[in-house]
């Protein structure tokens, strides 16, 4: 079905009636029954974020000369993050999200290598299988070959396989702090030594953990090294819109020095419209995302972030302990922080997800291996006990599901995870997305 603009504009009342109707179809994340996508620190933080965003909603960060307020806020944000990652001389840029931050890191490493480690063949990006797919996407866009190594029984990268995979064409290595699928910090300290010995760019992807791990450390938890205290780490990505608790559209890419960041910046001086230069992919950038990040970070401060980190870590521990006590369920590995996954040898995990969905719990499913994924936020301190009670009941219900009563979603995801031909799985995903993003009647 084709949709066209109305001949006459809709009145405000009708517009917002339709918006509210559409919004009613969405998951209600405010009640703490969603364990993904939204990072909920409470209404006080949400209100600060919303009001600051609205204040600068129309302003455009493309021009730091027209909007010096945004330049000031962005520079202060990056200075604060540099101190979080122990980068005395480090600098960085704000981006629209983790994928753009990662794209910038890969582009910068590639261009750095052209001058500092030229290779004869196709430049290679070495990464664990658990690294975020944005690295695969960036390598695809930028002409690098991905070399993917397995993880061990602890769901951290197999360092022997990682070391053995280094070739003369390896220009970039990646470690995660922490991984999205299982919540593990890769052995980045070991990666750092390899990077220094082989003159390879090492990137720490802290998109997920960047605004959690420093404050866990500040709250007294022991955290493995992953940041600029390791000499081999040249860049770090970190999303503010995750555990920084700001609206989507706020991420950062940090470099050990301003000399390294020069490889990120694009400039073109021969355009009739003037000299064009941007630090990142985006030209025009919403001022609201910058203002919201600045406001929330200053509102919470180190003390506020440490308190939220402690609450979230303790809630994650409660969930890990509770899930481990439910017969038939087990935690994958030993998660380092606030993200965890659990599986089962006795229950179809995708059936369990569907039962939980009927109970109004929104849980993400994963495969390779099949498991359910929880990203824990401060709000879950209020709902953890109820979730564990419902999870136990859901296990009993899921055990009764058979082939004739299995939900289509469970069947589809189960098939996708077990297809031996991964190209077929990829093609199925492309067809699905191509069909999803078009208007339906």
Long-range contacts (C-beta under 8 A, 24 or more apart in sequence): 1-439, 1-440, 1-441, 2-439, 3-439, 27-362, 29-362, 31-383, 32-377, 32-379, 32-380, 32-382, 32-383, 33-360, 33-361, 33-362, 33-383, 33-387, 34-361, 34-362, 35-361, 35-362, 35-363, 35-364, 35-373, 35-374, 35-375, 35-376, 35-380, 36-362, 36-363, 36-364, 36-373, 36-374, 36-375, 38-377, 39-241, 39-242, 39-243, 39-244, 39-245, 39-375, 39-377, 40-245, 40-377, 40-378, 40-379, 41-245, 41-300, 41-308, 41-377, 41-378, 41-379, 42-378, 42-379, 45-245, 45-296, 45-299, 45-300, 46-245, 48-295, 48-296, 48-299, 49-245, 49-246, 49-247, 49-292, 49-295, 49-296, 50-247, 50-292, 51-295, 52-288, 52-291, 52-292, 52-294, 52-295, 52-296, 53-247, 53-288, 53-289, 53-291, 53-292, 54-288, 55-288, 55-291, 56-287, 56-288, 56-290, 56-291, 57-286, 57-287, 57-288, 58-287, 59-286, 59-287, 59-288, 59-291, 60-284, 60-285, 60-286, 60-287, 61-94, 61-284, 61-285, 61-286, 61-287, 61-290, 62-278, 62-283, 62-284, 62-285, 67-287, 69-287, 70-287, 70-290, 70-291, 73-290, 73-291, 73-293, 73-294, 74-290, 74-294, 76-294, 77-240, 77-252, 77-290, 77-293, 77-294, 77-297, 78-252, 78-254, 80-297, 81-210, 81-238, 81-252, 81-254, 82-254, 84-210, 84-211, 84-214, 84-227, 84-238, 85-206, 85-210, 85-214, 85-227, 85-228, 85-236, 85-238, 85-254, 86-227, 86-228, 86-229, 87-227, 87-228, 87-236, 87-254, 87-256, 88-228, 89-256, 89-257, 89-258, 90-228, 90-254, 90-255, 90-256, 90-257, 91-254, 91-255, 91-257, 91-258, 91-261, 92-252, 92-253, 92-254, 92-255, 92-261, 93-252, 93-253, 93-261, 93-264, 93-279, 93-280, 94-240, 94-250, 94-251, 94-252, 94-280, 94-285, 94-289, 94-290, 94-293, 95-251, 95-252, 95-253, 95-280, 95-281, 95-282, 96-249, 96-251, 96-280, 96-281, 96-282, 96-285, 96-289, 97-239, 97-241, 97-248, 97-249, 97-250, 97-251, 98-132, 98-134, 98-205, 98-207, 98-237, 98-239, 98-251, 99-134, 99-137, 99-138, 100-251, 100-280, 100-281, 100-282, 101-207, 101-237, 101-238, 101-239, 101-251, 101-252, 101-253, 102-132, 102-134, 102-135, 102-138, 102-205, 102-207, 102-237, 102-253, 103-134, 103-137, 103-138, 103-141, 103-142, 103-281, 104-253, 104-264, 104-280, 104-281, 105-138, 105-203, 105-235, 105-237, 105-253, 106-135, 106-138, 106-139, 106-142, 106-144, 106-172, 106-203, 107-138, 107-142, 107-263, 107-264, 108-235, 108-255, 108-260, 108-261, 108-263, 108-264, 109-171, 109-172, 109-201, 109-203, 109-234, 109-235, 109-263, 110-142, 110-143, 110-144, 110-171, 110-172, 111-263, 111-264, 112-201, 112-234, 112-260, 112-263, 113-171, 113-172, 113-201, 116-199, 117-171, 117-199, 117-200, 119-168, 119-169, 119-171, 120-168, 120-169, 121-168, 121-169, 122-169, 123-169, 123-171, 123-172, 124-167, 124-169, 124-170, 124-171, 124-172, 125-170, 125-171, 125-172, 125-173, 125-174, 126-162, 126-165, 126-166, 126-170, 126-172, 126-173, 126-174, 126-200, 127-173, 127-174, 128-156, 128-157, 128-158, 128-162, 128-174, 128-175, 128-176, 128-179, 128-186, 130-155, 130-157, 130-176, 130-179, 130-180, 130-181, 130-182, 130-184, 130-186, 131-174, 131-175, 131-176, 131-179, 131-205, 132-176, 132-180, 132-205, 132-207, 135-174, 135-205, 144-171, 144-172, 145-169, 151-184, 153-333, 154-184, 154-333, 154-334, 155-179, 155-181, 155-182, 155-184, 155-332, 155-333, 156-184, 156-185, 156-186, 156-187, 156-333, 157-186, 157-187, 159-187, 159-190, 159-191, 162-191, 162-194, 163-194, 166-194, 166-198, 166-200, 170-198, 170-200, 171-200, 171-201, 172-200, 172-201, 172-202, 172-203, 173-200, 173-201, 173-202, 173-203, 174-202, 174-203, 174-205, 175-202, 175-203, 175-204, 175-205, 175-226, 176-204, 176-205, 176-206, 176-208, 176-209, 177-204, 177-205, 177-206, 177-209, 177-210, 177-213, 177-224, 177-226, 177-227, 178-208, 178-209, 178-213, 178-335, 178-336, 178-337, 178-339, 179-208, 179-339, 180-208, 180-339, 181-341, 181-366, 181-373, 182-332, 182-333, 182-335, 182-339, 182-340, 182-341, 183-335, 183-336, 183-337, 183-338, 183-339, 183-340, 183-341, 184-333, 184-335, 184-336, 185-209, 185-213, 185-223, 185-224, 185-226, 185-336, 185-337, 186-226, 187-224, 188-224, 188-225, 188-226, 188-230, 188-233, 189-224, 189-225, 189-230, 191-232, 192-230, 192-231, 192-232, 192-233, 193-232, 194-232, 195-232, 195-233, 195-234, 196-231, 196-232, 201-234, 201-235, 202-230, 202-232, 202-233, 202-234, 203-233, 203-234, 203-235, 203-236, 203-237, 204-233, 204-235, 204-236, 204-237, 205-236, 205-237, 206-236, 206-237, 206-238, 207-237, 207-238, 207-239, 207-242, 207-251, 208-239, 208-242, 208-243, 208-339, 209-238, 209-243, 209-337, 210-236, 210-237, 210-238, 210-239, 210-242, 210-243, 210-252, 211-238, 211-239, 211-240, 211-242, 211-243, 211-244, 211-245, 211-305, 212-243, 212-309, 212-312, 212-337, 212-338, 213-337, 214-305, 215-302, 215-305, 215-306, 215-308, 215-309, 216-309, 216-310, 216-313, 216-337, 218-302, 218-305, 218-306, 218-309, 219-306, 219-307, 219-309, 219-310, 219-313, 221-309, 221-313, 223-336, 224-336, 228-254, 228-256, 234-260, 235-260, 240-293, 240-296, 240-297, 241-289, 241-293, 243-308, 243-309, 243-312, 243-338, 244-293, 244-296, 244-297, 245-296, 245-300, 245-308, 246-289, 246-292, 246-293, 246-296, 247-288, 247-289, 247-292, 248-289, 249-286, 249-288, 249-289, 250-289, 250-290, 250-292, 250-293, 253-280, 308-378, 311-378, 311-381, 312-338, 312-376, 312-377, 312-378, 312-380, 312-381, 313-337, 313-338, 314-381, 315-376, 315-378, 315-380, 315-381, 315-384, 316-340, 316-374, 316-376, 318-384, 318-388, 319-374, 319-376, 319-380, 319-384, 319-387, 319-388, 322-384, 322-388, 322-391, 323-388, 323-391, 326-388, 326-391, 326-392, 326-395, 327-395, 328-395, 328-399, 329-391, 329-395, 332-369, 332-371, 338-375, 338-376, 338-377, 339-373, 339-374, 339-375, 339-376, 340-373, 340-374, 340-376, 341-366, 341-371, 341-372, 341-373, 341-374, 342-371, 342-372, 342-374, 343-369, 343-370, 343-371, 343-372, 344-395, 346-399, 347-395, 347-398, 347-399, 348-398, 348-401, 348-406, 348-410, 348-414, 350-407, 350-409, 350-410, 350-411, 350-413, 350-414, 351-398, 351-401, 351-406, 351-407, 351-410, 352-394, 352-395, 352-398, 353-409, 353-410, 354-398, 354-401, 354-407, 354-409, 354-410, 355-394, 355-397, 355-398, 355-401, 356-390, 356-391, 356-394, 359-390, 359-393, 359-394, 361-387, 361-390, 361-391, 365-413, 367-413, 367-416, 367-417, 367-418, 368-417, 370-414, 370-417
